[in-house]
Amino acid sequence: MIKVLIVEDDPMVAEMNKFYLSQTEGFIAAGSARSAEEALGLLLKHSYDLILLDIYMKSGNGLELLSEIRRRGIKVDVIIISAASDKGNIQEALQNGVVDYLIKPFEFSRFRTALDGYREQNKLFRNRQSLSQSELDKFARFKQDRAGSMELGKGFTRQTLQTIWTALECGDSDSFSADEISARSGISRVSVNKYLVGLAELGILDMELSYGHIGRPVQKYRISQNGRTLIMQYIR
């Protein structure tokens, strides 16, 4: 089993992460800490394979803990799970070698994708003393594509998503309807609506009902606060 340390100061979020781990094959929550200091103490006493690490905590900062882990040469992998979506935090985390970066709130499917990818990486490194270039290439492609169009579900393609995203980014208004995006993109309204609903379910778009003078209300969408960061895992 892959031993995981959960570093999260919100008890409810920590329990949710623990539950998600229990639903993912091959992982066990072997420890929990509510501060960077407590986490470092556990890391110096016990051995873990993976840390699920929050950034913003009342006592200590997750990125500072990550830097200290690397400075001390503690052999452990890290997945960031945080509401921090700004470029600086993400870049710093990536430069310190995090395995993945999940922005709260996230779907369980995204969590499972991250853990499934880590499990395959862990299995590869544990079973082999050396790797061939083809094995590395296969793993690299998996890391690049694991959060791609397949996670949106059957019938979705990255190319169509890119076209729709470009169309909604180039509008004059912050809000838009399926009809408006269909006209801009040249894609049928039915297909556009399917993608917009899917993006809303992933937290990339916010949906609201617009009530006119007559007729049924129109579903209007706008890019969510973290939407431009979240979309990159699907169209990059």
N, C-alpha and C positions, 0 to 999 in steps of 0.2 A: 504493500500500500504506500501511496505517496503521502508523506506527512506534511500537513499544512498548518502554518501559524497565521491566525487571523488577527490583524492589527486594526482595530476600529473602536472609536470611543463611544459610538452610539450603540447601546445594547441591543436595540431592535434590529438595526442593520447587521450587527455581528451575528445575531441569531438567524437572520435571513441568509447570510452567507454560509453559515454552518449548515442550514437546511439544504441550500443549493448544492453544497459539497456532498451531502448524503445522497443526493439524487444523481450524482455523477460517478460512474464506475471508476474504482481504483484510487479514490482519495479518502483521507480521514482527517478530521479536524483534531490535530494533536495538541493545540495550544491556542490561547487567546490572550490578547493584551489590549488595554484601553489607552495606552500612552506609548510614546517612542521609548521612554526610559524603561518601562516595564518590558517592552518587546526586546530591547537590547539585552536586558538581564536574562530573559529566557533563551535568547540566541547564544549567550555565553555559557549557559548550563546544559542546553539540550541541542539535539541535531534535528533540523527540519529540511525538507526538500524545497518547499515553496512557501512564500509569504503572500497573503492577500492584504495589500497595504493601502490604507487611506492616507490622504495628504493632510487635510485640514483637521487637526485634533486640538482639543482644549489644552492638552499638555503635550507639547512637542509637535514637530512637523515631520510628515512622512518622508519628504525628500531629504531632509537633514539626516533622518535615520538611514535612508538608503545610502547616502554618501558615507556615513560612519561605517555601515556594513562593508562597503567596498574598501574603505581605508584600512579596516581591520583584517581584510582578507577572509571574511566569513563566507564559506561556500554555501550559498543559498540563492535560489531563483526568486524573482519578484514579479507579481502582477499587480499593477496599480488599479484600485477601485475607488474612484473619487469624483466629486462634483467639479473638480478643477478642470476647466476646459480651455484655459488660455494657452497660447503657444509656448510661453516661457516654461511653464510647468511640464508640459508634454515633452518639449525638447530636452529639458534637464533629465527627466525620467528615462527617455530613450538613450541619452548619452551615458547614463549610468547602467545601461544594459537590462532594462525591464523586458520581460517576456511578452507582455501585452499591457494594454491600457484601456480600462473600461470606464466610461463616463456615466455617472449616476444621473438619472435613473436609466436602467438598462433592462432588456428582456432576458429571461432565463436562457433563451436559445443562444444569445451572445455570450453569456457566462459559460455555458456548456461548450460552445465552440472554442473558447479560450482554453478551457481545461482539457478538452479532447486533444487540442494541438500540443499542449504541454505534455500530456501523457505519452503521445507518440514520440516527442523529442526525448523524453526521459527514457523510454524503452530503447530507443535507438542508441543512446549513449551508454546505457547500462550493459547492453548485450554485445557491444563491439569495442575492441581496442583501437581500431582504426576504421576510417570511412573512405569510400571511393567518391570520386567527383560526382558520379551519377546519383549516389545516395544523398549527397549534400544538395545537389540541384533539385532533386525530388522534394526534399524537405523544405528548401527555400521557396519552391513554387507553392507548396502547401501553405506556408506561412503567409505568402502574398495573397493567395486566393481564398483562404479559409473564411474570411468575413465578406466574401463577394456576393454575387447575385444569387447564388443558391440559397442563401439564408433568407432571402426575401420570399422564397417559396416557389412552387412549380408555376411555370408560365411567365416568370419575370426574367428579363435579360439585362445585362449591364449596359449594353448599347442603347436600348430603349430608355433605361433609367437616366443615362447621361443626357440624352436628347431632351427628355422632360425636365431634368434639373436645369439645363441651360435655358430652356424656355421660361421657367418660372423665375430664374435669376435676372432675366433681361427685361422684366416688366417695369412699368412706371409706378405701380402701386405695391405696397407691402403685402396686400391680400389678393387672392386670385381664386377663380373657380375652375372646374374641370373644362368648361366650355372655352374659357379664355386660353388655357394652356393647350387645349386641342387645336385652337385656331393658330397659335404661335408655332406649334411644333409639327403640325400636319398629321398628328396621330389621332386616331378615332377617340371620341369622347369616352366611350366605354372603357377603352384601354387606359386612357389617362386617369379616369376615375379610380380604376383598380390600383394604379401605382400611387395615387395620392392617398388613398385609404391605407395602403400598406405602409407608406412613409409616416402617416399619422400614428399608426399602431406602434411604430418603432421609435416614436418620440422626436422624429426629425421635423415634422410639421405639426402645427396646432390647427385644429378645425373649429369653426364657429358657424352658426346659422345666421344668414343675413335675411332679414324680413323686409320685403318690398311692400308696395301699396296693394298689389293684387297677386293671387297665385300662391304657390307653395314657397316656403323659404328656400334659399339657395345655400348650399354648403360652400363656405369660403375657407381658404387655407392661408396660412402664413408660416414662414420658416421659424421654428422654435428657437429659443435662446441658444441652445447647443447644436442646433440643426446643421450648421455649416461644418462643424467638427465631426458630428456623427456620420454625415453623408460620405465622408472621405473613405470610410472603410468599405463602401459599396461601389464607388466609381473610380477609385485610384487604379 
